[in-house]
Amino acid sequence: MKKEKNIESRRTFFRYFVTGGLGMLAGNGLSGAKKHQDEPEEEQLSAMLPNGKLVKVTQSQANHAHHQPVSREKSREGIPGKKFVMVVDLGRCRNARKCIEDCEKHHHLTPDRPFIKVLKMQDNPMSSPYWMPKKCFQCDNPPCVKVCPVGATYKRSDNIVLIDNERCIGCRFCMAACPYSARVFNWGEPKAPENYDEPYSPETSVPSKIGTVEKCDFCPDMLRQNKLPHCITACPNGVLYFGDANDDTVTNGTDTVRLSQLLMDKAAYRYMEELGTEPNVYYLPPVDRLFPFQDKGAENEA
């Protein structure tokens, strides 16, 4: 229960971080509002404004966000003013695989078609191996979009690349064009979510359809609710940072930092950047590791 509460708190924290709503709260003086003596103390959440200022917000102040269903047509429009990015700190990853488990749970995936893969990497025979989480890179110049003959896969203004399985004809041209092997194909009947009666939306990837392509989508349905993607809050070691490049701020749900400063200080790079795909996922080299590399049994550790 404590872990579920911590995860929800981290997701709630993002509600104002991603929308800029903290500025409004701070401007109205809510972060410093006095409480009546007979009112119980509420949990305080820390967050960073776009100007770098840290403020405190109570749980109830952050809990008002409400999710509005998004149609297939609306899903083609990015969230206004946002440029979503992800940063992966390879020095923190121990292959706990909690990101994969939460992604599979919320996207109703089967183990044979994961959106996230954690790969064992070794740069040369003399160096130590390390774990590398890999998913869709949400490219600014996505080859998958260019080859789709029916416009089923498309690029949005907020950096996210989505797939509309109502349009997908299963030609798999996009899979052949993607240099990252980030896409999966539904060869068999996908796992059907129980008691699910919502209409299909490309922002949720649910329900899946046989004979179509799917991939990591940055959880835009969560972003519409001003919450972090599931993989971010599921990671027990703070490997994954997520945020808005326009605000120059990213968070792993616990630590909030300047994106530009993090990339500069940690010598960040983009995987296979030389291909010209302009990915929106950055990697921090596996230095100053939190854990020694373990090849066996690591998937069972939290």
C-alpha positions in Angstrom: 0.0 0.0 0.0 2.8 2.4 0.8 4.4 1.8 -2.6 1.1 2.4 -4.4 0.7 5.7 -2.4 4.2 6.8 -3.3 3.6 6.1 -7.0 0.4 8.0 -7.0 2.1 10.9 -5.2 4.8 11.0 -7.9 2.1 11.0 -10.6 0.1 13.8 -8.9 3.3 15.8 -8.7 3.5 15.9 -12.4 0.0 17.3 -12.8 1.3 20.8 -12.2 4.8 20.3 -13.4 3.7 19.5 -16.9 0.9 22.0 -17.3 2.5 25.0 -15.6 -0.3 25.1 -13.2 2.1 25.5 -10.3 2.7 29.0 -11.4 -1.0 29.8 -10.9 -1.0 28.2 -7.5 2.1 30.1 -6.4 0.7 33.4 -7.9 -2.5 33.0 -5.9 -0.5 32.3 -2.7 -2.0 28.9 -2.2 1.3 27.3 -1.4 1.6 29.5 1.6 -2.1 29.6 2.6 -2.8 29.2 6.3 -4.7 26.2 7.6 -7.4 26.3 10.2 -6.3 24.7 13.4 -9.0 22.0 13.2 -7.9 20.9 9.7 -5.5 17.9 9.5 -2.1 18.4 7.9 -2.0 17.4 4.3 0.9 15.8 2.5 3.2 18.4 0.9 4.5 17.9 -2.7 7.6 19.7 -3.9 7.8 20.9 -7.5 9.9 23.2 -9.7 8.3 26.1 -11.7 9.6 26.8 -15.2 11.6 29.7 -13.7 13.5 27.2 -11.4 11.7 28.2 -8.2 10.7 25.3 -5.9 7.2 25.5 -4.4 5.1 23.4 -2.0 1.6 22.1 -3.0 -0.8 20.1 -0.9 -2.2 16.8 -2.2 -5.8 18.2 -2.4 -4.6 21.2 -4.5 -3.1 18.9 -7.0 -5.9 16.3 -7.1 -8.4 18.3 -9.2 -7.3 17.2 -12.7 -9.9 15.3 -14.7 -9.3 13.2 -17.8 -11.4 14.0 -20.8 -11.8 11.2 -23.4 -10.0 11.9 -26.7 -11.4 10.9 -30.1 -9.3 9.4 -32.9 -9.4 12.8 -34.6 -8.4 14.7 -31.6 -5.5 12.3 -30.9 -3.8 13.6 -34.0 -3.3 16.9 -32.4 -0.5 17.3 -29.9 -1.0 18.8 -26.5 -0.6 22.5 -27.2 2.7 24.1 -26.2 4.4 20.8 -25.2 7.5 19.1 -26.5 7.8 15.9 -24.6 11.2 14.3 -24.0 12.7 11.4 -22.1 16.1 10.9 -20.5 17.5 7.5 -19.6 20.2 7.3 -16.9 22.1 4.1 -17.7 24.1 4.3 -14.5 20.9 3.7 -12.5 19.4 0.7 -14.4 19.7 -2.7 -12.8 17.1 -4.4 -15.0 14.4 -4.5 -12.4 11.9 -4.6 -15.2 9.2 -2.8 -13.3 8.8 -0.4 -16.3 8.0 -3.4 -18.5 5.5 -4.8 -16.1 3.6 -1.6 -15.6 3.6 -0.9 -19.3 2.3 -4.3 -20.1 -0.4 -4.0 -17.4 -1.8 -0.7 -18.5 -1.5 -1.3 -22.3 -2.9 -4.9 -21.8 0.1 -6.4 -23.6 1.3 -10.0 -23.7 4.9 -10.8 -22.9 5.7 -11.6 -26.6 5.1 -8.1 -27.8 6.6 -5.6 -25.2 6.7 -1.9 -25.9 9.9 -1.7 -23.7 13.0 -3.9 -24.0 15.9 -3.9 -21.6 19.0 -4.9 -23.5 22.4 -6.1 -22.2 25.0 -3.9 -23.7 28.8 -4.0 -23.7 30.7 -1.3 -25.6 34.0 -3.3 -25.9 35.5 -6.5 -24.5 37.4 -4.5 -21.8 34.4 -2.6 -20.4 31.7 -3.8 -18.0 28.3 -4.7 -19.4 25.3 -2.5 -18.6 21.5 -2.5 -19.0 19.8 -0.3 -21.6 16.1 0.3 -21.6 14.9 0.8 -25.2 11.5 1.9 -26.5 10.1 4.1 -29.3 12.3 7.2 -29.7 9.5 9.5 -30.8 11.7 10.9 -33.6 11.3 14.4 -35.1 12.2 12.9 -38.4 10.4 9.5 -38.2 11.0 7.2 -41.2 7.9 5.1 -40.1 5.6 8.0 -40.8 7.0 8.6 -44.3 6.4 5.0 -45.5 2.9 4.4 -44.1 0.6 4.3 -47.1 -2.6 5.1 -45.3 -1.6 7.7 -42.7 -2.1 5.2 -39.8 1.1 6.4 -38.1 1.6 10.1 -37.6 3.8 12.7 -35.9 2.2 15.2 -33.5 3.3 18.7 -32.5 4.2 17.6 -29.0 6.9 15.2 -30.3 4.8 12.0 -30.0 4.4 9.5 -32.8 1.2 7.5 -32.6 -0.5 4.7 -34.5 -4.2 4.5 -35.3 -5.1 0.8 -35.5 -8.4 1.7 -37.2 -6.4 2.8 -40.2 -3.5 0.3 -40.0 -3.7 -2.3 -42.8 -0.9 -4.4 -41.4 1.6 -3.9 -44.3 4.4 -3.5 -41.7 6.3 -1.0 -43.9 6.7 1.1 -40.7 8.4 -1.8 -39.0 10.8 -2.3 -41.8 11.6 1.5 -41.9 12.2 1.8 -38.1 15.9 1.5 -37.4 15.3 0.9 -33.7 13.0 -2.1 -34.0 10.6 -0.3 -31.7 7.4 -1.7 -33.2 5.5 -4.9 -32.6 2.9 -6.7 -34.8 -0.2 -8.4 -33.5 0.0 -11.8 -35.1 -2.6 -13.3 -32.9 -5.6 -12.1 -31.0 -4.5 -9.5 -28.5 -5.2 -9.7 -24.8 -8.6 -8.2 -24.2 -9.0 -6.0 -21.1 -11.7 -7.0 -18.7 -14.9 -4.9 -18.5 -13.5 -2.3 -20.9 -16.2 -0.4 -22.7 -14.4 2.8 -23.7 -14.1 3.6 -27.5 -10.8 3.0 -29.1 -8.3 5.8 -29.0 -4.7 5.9 -30.4 -3.7 7.6 -27.2 -4.4 4.5 -25.1 -3.6 1.8 -27.7 -6.6 -0.1 -26.2 -8.3 -2.2 -27.4 -5.6 -3.8 -29.6 -6.5 -5.4 -32.9 -5.2 -8.4 -34.6 -3.1 -7.7 -37.8 -2.0 -4.2 -36.7 1.2 -2.6 -35.5 1.8 -1.1 -32.0 4.6 0.6 -30.0 5.5 2.7 -27.0 3.4 5.9 -27.1 4.7 8.0 -24.2 1.3 7.4 -22.5 -0.5 10.4 -24.0 -3.7 9.5 -22.1 -1.8 10.0 -18.9 -0.3 13.3 -20.2 -3.8 14.5 -20.9 -4.5 14.0 -17.2 -1.2 15.8 -16.4 0.3 12.6 -15.0 3.6 10.9 -15.7 3.8 7.9 -18.0 3.5 4.5 -16.2 7.1 3.5 -16.8 8.5 6.6 -15.1 6.6 6.1 -11.8 7.1 2.3 -11.9 10.9 2.4 -12.0 12.2 1.9 -8.4 15.6 3.4 -9.2 14.8 6.7 -11.0 16.2 5.6 -14.3 13.7 7.4 -16.5 13.3 11.1 -16.6 10.4 12.7 -18.4 9.3 16.3 -19.1 8.7 19.2 -21.5 11.7 20.5 -23.5 9.9 23.9 -23.8 10.0 24.2 -20.0 13.6 22.8 -20.0 12.6 20.6 -17.0 12.4 16.8 -16.5 11.6 14.6 -13.5 11.8 11.0 -12.6 9.0 11.5 -10.1 11.4 12.1 -7.3 14.1 14.5 -8.6 13.3 17.4 -10.8 16.1 18.9 -12.9 16.9 21.2 -15.7 16.9 19.3 -19.0 19.7 21.3 -20.6 21.9 21.2 -17.6 21.4 17.4 -17.1 22.3 16.7 -20.8 25.4 18.9 -20.6 26.7 17.8 -17.2 26.2 14.1 -18.0 27.4 14.1 -21.6 24.1 12.8 -23.0 23.8 11.3 -26.4 21.0 10.1 -28.7 21.0 6.4 -29.8 22.0 6.0 -33.5 21.6 9.8 -33.9 23.8 9.6 -37.1 20.8 8.2 -39.0 19.2 11.6 -38.9 16.0 10.5 -37.2 16.4 13.2 -34.5 15.1 11.1 -31.5 13.5 12.7 -28.5 15.0 10.1 -26.1 18.4 10.9 -24.6 20.8 8.6 -22.8 23.2 9.4 -20.0 26.4 7.2 -20.1 26.6 4.3 -17.5 29.1 6.0 -15.2 28.9 6.4 -11.4 26.7 3.3 -11.3 24.3 2.8 -8.4 24.5 -1.0 -8.7 27.1 -3.6 -9.9 26.1 -5.4 -13.1 24.2 -8.6 -12.5 23.4 -10.9 -15.4 21.1 -13.4 -13.7 18.3 -12.8 -11.2 18.3 -9.1 -11.7 14.8 -9.1 -13.2 13.5 -10.2 -9.8 15.0 -7.3 -7.9 13.2 -4.1 -7.1 
